[in-house]
Amino acid sequence: MEILGVDIGGSGVKGAPVDTKTGDFIAERFRIPTPSPATPKAIAKTVKKLIEHFDVSGPIGCGFPAVIRQNIVRTASNIDKSWIGTDVVKLFMKFTKRMSRVINDADAAGLAEMKFGAGKNQKGVVVLITVGTGLGTSIFIEGKLVPNTEFGHIILNNKIAEKYASDAIRKDKNLSWKQWAKRFDKYLNRLEDLIWPDLFIIGGGASKKFDQFAEYFTVNAAVMPARLLNDAGIIGAALAAETMDDSLDKSLISNEKLKPELDS
């Protein structure tokens, strides 16, 4: 099935039509800079531009950098605070005139890695960590997603973990890969103390340099780099839309509803 996958990030909104049977892009991915301020209306308009660029029909799937529970944005750690309380699915359906599925961005990346990447055929408990501006996490138990985990926000060295061990912190403090890896290893060990996974998958931008820091990890669990790299979020978002809830109200794409959402 061909579905447009969209990955909404702090610096860019990226998308591509995905063959959900193979995980391959059907067309080259396209990126639009994230608007500033990244309000609900501005992001919805950007997603609409992506759809117009590819001229595709059918549903869309979006990975979004927040907890999404029952289609409502519940957190705003790295996005505009005006998103909290927004029904993001209704909003996107209104603007795009497409059936839409929206999930946490790390969960989207995890879905892709579990089906097509480093997590394929893995048993037990698997934790994917996206290492970038923050630390996103997704957890799978026997292949089933436990949605909306926020283990990047546990306390580590008296700080929120992503303020201590993210790739952004590595860059800001000009840490070597070895120096940063020792911080990140503390984070992995803390997670292992809490949930004892069988496998950690390291995704996000840092995964490209995995060979430069993997030797410094001391956890018992296996640690592997993500295979799909920056494409995982797009692929996973498309996979999420493939299993869209049939109970979604298709009338939400009409012009008669969601007036409050349009003003957000």
C-alpha positions, 0 to 999 in steps of 0.5 A: 500500500502506498501511504505518505509518511510525514516526520515533523521535527524541530528544524524540518517537516519531511515526507515521502510516499512509502510502499508499506510492504517493503519500506521503500520510498516511492519518490525522493523525500522532500523537506520543508523548514519547520515554521517559526513559531511552530503553531498548530495552524502553521504546522498543518499548513506545512503538512498540506504543502507536503501533500501538494508537492507529492500530489498523492491521494489517500491517507497520511501518517505523521510522526509528531514530537510529543505524547499523543493520547487519544489524538490529543497533544499532551506534552510540548517539551520541544514544540510550541506550548500552544499545541497542548490540548490540540486534537492533532488528528482533527486539525490535520484532517481539516487542513489536508482533506486526508484521513490522518494518523498521528503518533509520537515520532519516536514510536514511528521510528520504532515501528519502522525499525521493528518491521524493516530494520535492526529490530526485525524478528527480535524477541523480548523487550526492545528499546529504541532511542532516537538521539538528537535534540532530545532523547526519544524512546519507544519500547516494544514487548514481543513486537508490540509497541508500548506507546508514548514512553518518555524515558528521555525525561528521567532524572540523570545526574540531577538533570533531565536525561536529554539535557545531559546525554543528547546529541545537542548537548554533545555539540553544545559542550564540544564533547568528543565521542568518547566523552559523550559516550560515557554520559550516554552509557550512564543513561543506558545503564539507568534504563537497564536498571529500570526495565532490563531490555534485551536490545537497545537500538540507537537511532537519530543523527548520532547513529551514523557515528555508532562505530566511534562510540559503541566500544564505551558501552557497558550495559548487559543488553545488546546495543545496535545502530538503527538501520533506517537512520533518518528515514525511520520516522517517515516509514514508521508514520506510514506504517501507523496510517496503514492500521488507521482506526476505521472509526475516525469520522470522515466528515472531519475533512469537511469545512463545517467542523473544527473552527476552534482548531483553525484559530490555534 
